Structure formats: C-alpha cells, structure tokens
Amino acid sequence: MFDVAYFIQTITSEYKGLQAATCGNITYIRTYKCASSFFYLNLIQNYGWKSIPLNQINWNGKVFSHIRNPIDRRHRGLAHYIYHNHPKILDNPEIFEVMLDIPFVDSHSESYYSALGEYCYKIDWIPIDYYSNELVNKLTTMLLNHAGQILIYGLDEKYQNSSNSEEKLIYEKIKKHFDLTWKQNLKNNIFRNFAFDRYFQKDFILYKDIIENFNPEGTNWPETSWLKKYENKVN
C-alpha cells in the first residue's frame, strides 16, 4: 500500500522547478515558455542579478514576469516536454486525442495559478503574445528603469532561446488538433473534460484581467502596468 504519511514527510515540491533572479528591490520570476531564457540570462549574465528560489522572494518589493495565453503556453510546454523526453510517442496519432485531457506535464506547462497561487496578483505581468518582441523588450526596459535598473548594455539577442523547427512542428500539431476539437465540440454541443477546464479557469481570469488593464501606450510604467487597477501608485 502506498504510504501517504511517508510521501508527505519526504516530498517537498513547493517552488521546486521554478527560478527567479533578483537585484536590489526588484525580482524577476522565470515563467517558462514566455521568453524566460532570454530575460533570465540577460539579467544574470549581463547585469549580475542573483539567482534565487521562489521562497526567498521579497514580495514587498517589485516582482515582475511575462505572460501569454494560458492554453497556448500549455501547448508549447507539452511540445517542449515531448520533444526533449518522449518524441517517439508521436508515432501513435492517438496521442493527440489523449493530450486533449492532459492539462500539463511539467513546469513548462503548469498553470500560473498552480505554481504561484495568490502571488499571481502581486506580479507586474507583461503580456508577450499581443505585442512584437521589440515592444515587449521596450516595455520590460521601461519597468526596469522605473525600478532603478538601467540596462546600459541593452538586451543581448544571443540569449534568445527559440524552439527548433521540430519542436515548433509538434506545437503546431498539438494546437491545431486542440483548436479543431474545441470548435467541433462547441458546434455539436459536446463538452470536454470539465476537470481540464477547472484547472485553467483561474489562469484565464488572471490573463483576462491583465490584458484588459495593461496599457502598452503608457508614457511611464505607472500608466502602463496592469496593477494600476489595484494600486493608486505602482511602486
């Protein structure tokens, strides 16, 4: 019989598999499949930020990260995991049917809310899927400048970690099959796995809130930040 008590005593998974970088009073949380390699390595390698686990974050300071559509991130995370760990499962076309009911497989596809809980509403999120890479870099630089961090070397493109063509192909297949099945089920009044929907529900509420309140045309960070909804002044 599986020993539940022993499992609880020996497995401490909270914040494992997640990374952050900090400097002074500002911290960047690495959100996988959201250009995290690019920003994390720039801050660590070019600007000397310190790598820390999430349980050492100073939540009284500024904490920021990047975000994309939760389901699209899930597709990218599944593609990453399959490509790097089990590419041969794609030999069976039925795997795409199975994946319709799999919400995540590792930290690359885990939901924002599952990983971060209520801290999601303390993070200065920058959406990356609505805007060009150039604008995302500009917005990130604006946030950092507002926090007193000047990127004197800019952001080095050599740290760009783009998925290779094979991983992108897996992502496109996962996305296409998911989108097609979703539309067909709506048309035919067939509901999918409700547990899957519940898993991402809080992510979508968060994401919608961010998109509706983020202002990419702001002239300074307090005008731009989605957190202005909750604060009269963004620190």
ROKOLTI-125565 format. One line per 10 residues: for each residue y, x, z of C-alpha. Coordinates in pm, whole numbers, plus 50000, padded with zeros to 5 digits. Layout:
# ROKOLTI-125565
Y:X:Z ~ ...
This chain:
# ROKOLTI-125565
50000:50000:50000 ~ 50350:50122:49916 ~ 50523:50248:50231 ~ 50865:50081:50229 ~ 50981:50244:50553 ~ 50897:50592:50424 ~ 51077:50521:50097 ~ 51394:50415:50278 ~ 51384:50724:50501 ~ 51330:50975:50222
51516:50838:49918 ~ 51894:50860:49932 ~ 52017:50766:49588 ~ 52375:50664:49668 ~ 52611:50851:49435 ~ 52331:51076:49307 ~ 52358:51150:48936 ~ 52735:51095:48937 ~ 53008:51358:48920 ~ 53377:51385:48998
53645:51653:48971 ~ 53945:51684:49199 ~ 54270:51877:49228 ~ 54527:51814:49498 ~ 54563:51441:49549 ~ 54402:51326:49224 ~ 54036:51280:49130 ~ 53860:51212:48801 ~ 53529:51024:48808 ~ 53297:51116:48524
53189:50791:48359 ~ 52910:50874:48117 ~ 52935:50762:47752 ~ 53312:50733:47795 ~ 53416:51078:47665 ~ 53334:51214:48011 ~ 53214:51557:47893 ~ 53543:51613:47713 ~ 53770:51526:48006 ~ 53549:51666:48282
53502:52006:48116 ~ 53869:52033:48025 ~ 53969:51973:48387 ~ 53702:52202:48532 ~ 53710:52485:48278 ~ 54075:52491:48167 ~ 54255:52374:48480 ~ 54032:52484:48766 ~ 53959:52143:48915 ~ 53683:52138:49175
53357:51950:49113 ~ 53270:51717:49400 ~ 53015:51440:49470 ~ 53149:51087:49485 ~ 53106:51062:49861 ~ 53378:51327:49901 ~ 53643:51138:49704 ~ 53974:51077:49878 ~ 54029:50711:49796 ~ 54376:50724:49949
54482:50946:49660 ~ 54486:50875:49285 ~ 54143:50819:49129 ~ 54103:50763:48756 ~ 53842:50737:48485 ~ 53779:50592:48138 ~ 53601:50271:48046 ~ 53455:50098:47742 ~ 53292:49760:47676 ~ 53003:49743:47928
52741:49631:47677 ~ 52847:49886:47416 ~ 52825:50157:47683 ~ 52480:50025:47774 ~ 52368:50057:47410 ~ 52499:50414:47394 ~ 52334:50501:47724 ~ 51995:50368:47611 ~ 52024:50561:47284 ~ 52107:50880:47476
51808:50837:47707 ~ 51562:50756:47429 ~ 51678:51040:47205 ~ 51657:51302:47481 ~ 51344:51177:47658 ~ 51119:50943:47457 ~ 51209:50942:47084 ~ 50853:50855:46981 ~ 50875:50507:47130 ~ 51088:50415:46829
50771:50438:46617 ~ 50692:50090:46754 ~ 50952:49843:46620 ~ 50877:49602:46904 ~ 51058:49838:47141 ~ 51385:49682:47027 ~ 51262:49343:47149 ~ 51168:49495:47484 ~ 51509:49661:47513 ~ 51680:49322:47490
51578:49265:47852 ~ 51637:49618:47986 ~ 51986:49642:48139 ~ 51982:50019:48198 ~ 51754:50322:48227 ~ 51965:50593:48397 ~ 52322:50687:48495 ~ 52434:50683:48131 ~ 52379:50308:48105 ~ 52406:50195:48468
52676:49933:48516 ~ 53013:50037:48652 ~ 52982:49796:48942 ~ 52627:49905:49027 ~ 52742:50266:49052 ~ 53081:50219:49218 ~ 53088:49876:49379 ~ 53428:49755:49504 ~ 53573:50101:49437 ~ 53598:49984:49075
53919:49808:49176 ~ 54072:50126:49317 ~ 54025:50327:48998 ~ 54303:50371:48743 ~ 54092:50293:48437 ~ 54194:50392:48085 ~ 54016:50192:47810 ~ 53884:50416:47534 ~ 53737:50169:47285 ~ 54060:49985:47199
54261:50293:47108 ~ 54237:50609:46899 ~ 54123:50937:47056 ~ 54476:51067:47010 ~ 54627:50777:47206 ~ 54362:50799:47481 ~ 54443:51168:47523 ~ 54815:51085:47535 ~ 54760:50812:47795 ~ 54542:51041:48006
54806:51313:47990 ~ 55072:51060:48095 ~ 54866:50961:48400 ~ 54810:51324:48496 ~ 55177:51413:48452 ~ 55272:51120:48673 ~ 55036:51259:48939 ~ 55197:51604:48912 ~ 54926:51762:48699 ~ 55077:51925:48389
54828:52013:48113 ~ 55000:52329:47996 ~ 54711:52415:47762 ~ 54665:52062:47633 ~ 54314:51918:47592 ~ 54072:52154:47418 ~ 53869:51981:47144 ~ 53586:52234:47182 ~ 53465:52029:47478 ~ 53417:51722:47261
53052:51623:47303 ~ 52988:51387:47013 ~ 52643:51235:46979 ~ 52443:51382:46694 ~ 52357:51173:46388 ~ 52007:51083:46510 ~ 52128:50958:46846 ~ 52403:50760:46671 ~ 52141:50603:46445 ~ 51939:50491:46749
52257:50346:46900 ~ 52335:50156:46579 ~ 51983:50011:46569 ~ 52000:49900:46933 ~ 52345:49748:46884 ~ 52255:49571:46558 ~ 51937:49418:46699 ~ 52112:49310:47021 ~ 52411:49155:46843 ~ 52195:48975:46587
51963:48831:46852 ~ 52257:48728:47070 ~ 52420:48535:46784 ~ 52091:48372:46683 ~ 52021:48263:47039 ~ 52367:48109:47071 ~ 52326:47929:46740 ~ 51985:47792:46838 ~ 52089:47721:47198 ~ 51834:47970:47328
51933:48158:47643 ~ 51834:48514:47707 ~ 51727:48679:48030 ~ 51964:48545:48298 ~ 51890:48843:48523 ~ 52026:49070:48248 ~ 52343:48862:48228 ~ 52392:48866:48605 ~ 52357:49244:48612 ~ 52661:49289:48384
52867:48991:48499 ~ 53090:49184:48741 ~ 53137:49459:48482 ~ 53273:49212:48230 ~ 53506:49052:48484 ~ 53638:49401:48563 ~ 53666:49504:48198 ~ 53848:49182:48102 ~ 54091:49234:48390 ~ 54164:49590:48278
54216:49501:47910 ~ 54447:49211:47995 ~ 54666:49418:48229 ~ 54667:49762:48066 ~ 54984:49834:47868 ~ 54944:50121:47617 ~ 55309:50086:47518 ~ 55442:50164:47864 ~ 55707:50436:47876 ~ 55571:50571:48204
55247:50541:48398 ~ 55351:50266:48644 ~ 55436:50049:48340 ~ 55106:50138:48172 ~ 54847:50120:48449 ~ 54630:49810:48483 ~ 54665:49848:48862 ~ 55022:49722:48845 ~ 54861:49381:48882 ~ 54760:49477:49236
55044:49707:49333 ~ 55419:49680:49318 ~ 55419:50054:49264 ~ 55134:50273:49140 ~ 55109:50590:49347
